[in-house]
Amino acid sequence: MKNIFIGILIVIVVFLIIDFIYTEKNTCIVAGNTGWVQREAKCGIIKNQFDIDINLFGRYW
């Protein structure tokens, strides 16, 4: 059971590293707090593919 958790943790860490590198090249338009103002932000795989807003470290994952 311990090996399963270690494997899952390794997969998550590797995914975050790959997604962090992916966000360096990709940007998208994100609505501001009021909804009227739009700005360009770095976007990762989760934002581009699933349109889920996870704003962490100044990036949309």
C-alpha positions in Angstrom: 0.0 0.0 0.0 2.9 2.3 0.8 4.3 1.7 -2.7 1.1 2.8 -4.3 1.1 6.1 -2.5 4.7 6.7 -3.4 3.9 5.9 -7.1 0.9 8.3 -7.1 3.0 11.0 -5.5 5.7 10.6 -8.1 3.2 10.8 -11.0 1.7 14.0 -9.5 5.1 15.7 -9.1 6.2 14.7 -12.6 2.9 16.1 -14.0 3.3 19.4 -12.2 6.9 19.8 -13.4 5.8 19.0 -17.0 2.8 21.4 -16.8 5.0 24.1 -15.3 7.3 23.9 -18.3 4.3 23.8 -20.6 2.9 27.0 -19.1 6.1 28.9 -20.0 5.2 28.7 -23.7 1.4 29.0 -23.6 -0.8 32.0 -22.8 -4.6 32.5 -22.8 -7.1 35.3 -22.1 -8.4 35.4 -18.6 -11.3 37.5 -17.3 -10.4 39.8 -14.4 -12.3 40.1 -11.0 -15.1 42.2 -12.5 -15.5 40.1 -15.6 -15.1 43.1 -17.9 -11.3 43.4 -17.9 -9.4 40.7 -19.6 -5.7 40.0 -19.3 -3.2 37.6 -20.8 -1.9 34.9 -18.4 0.2 31.8 -18.6 -2.0 28.7 -18.9 -1.3 25.1 -18.4 -2.8 21.8 -19.6 -5.7 21.8 -17.1 -6.8 25.3 -18.1 -6.5 24.7 -21.8 -8.1 21.3 -22.0 -10.7 21.3 -19.2 -11.3 25.1 -18.6 -10.8 24.7 -14.9 -9.4 27.8 -13.2 -6.7 26.9 -10.7 -4.7 30.1 -10.1 -1.4 29.2 -8.4 1.9 30.9 -8.5 0.6 33.5 -10.9 -0.3 30.8 -13.5 -3.5 29.1 -14.5 -3.0 25.4 -14.2 
